Amino acid sequence: IPGTLAVAAGGTVNLTFAARLPAGLYPLLTCGAFAGEGFADWTLAVSGDAPVGDVTLIQSAGTLSVRIASLGTILLLQ
């Protein structure tokens, strides 16, 4: 989506998995920028063949992604 994307202050992203995906970071949408807080106060609802482990929304400057972390995955943040 070119330009700035404005979304409601809160809501739910509904994600239905057709197949079980491996751990990774998967972009859902990209734009020039998010207006205000973007998706910061949104929740994620998953259904279908959802992966085992944590599934979380990740917002960066102009991308909304979903991160899938396998059970037992150790994340080292510096």
N, C-alpha and C positions, 0 to 999 in steps of 0.2 A: 504494500500500500504506500504510494508516494505521499509525502507530507506528514503532518502531525495527526495522530489518531487520538481522539477523545473518547473515553469510555465512562460508564457510570462509576460512581465512587465505590461500589461493591457489587458483587454478583457471584455467579458460579460458572466455571468452565466445565462443561460436560464432555468427557473424553471416553469414547467407546473403542476398545481395542478389538480389531478383527483377528489379530494374531498376536501371540505373545512375543514381544520384542526383547532383545537382549539389553543389558545395562548400557546407558549412554545418554547423551543430551540430544533431544529432537526438537527442532524449531517448529512452532505451530503457526506463527505469523511474524512478518517483519514489516516495519514502517520506518519513516524518517525519524520519528520520535513519538513518545507518548506524552499527551497533555496531562498536567498535574501529576498525580500519583500513579496514573496508569492502572495496572492490575494489582497493585500492592495489597489491597484489601479484599481481593477475590479469593474464592475457595475453588478447589478442584474436586470433581466427582468422577470416579472411574467406574467403568462397567465393561462387560464383554470378557474377552480372554486376557484379563489384566495380568501384568507381570507380578511375580512374587517379589516383595521388597517394597522399598519406599518409592513413591511416585509423587513428585512435587513440581509446582510451577516455579519457573525462574524467569525473572524479567531483567533484561539488560537495556542499554540505551535505546535500541530500536527493535528488539526481538523479544517475543514471548515464547519460551520453550518449556518442555517438560523434561525433567531429569528422572531417569530410572536408575535406582541403585539396588543392586542385588543384595540379598541377605548375606551378611558377613562382609560386605564391602567396607573398607576402612578409607575414609577421606582425610587427607592431610591438608590443612589450610594453613598458609603462611602469610 
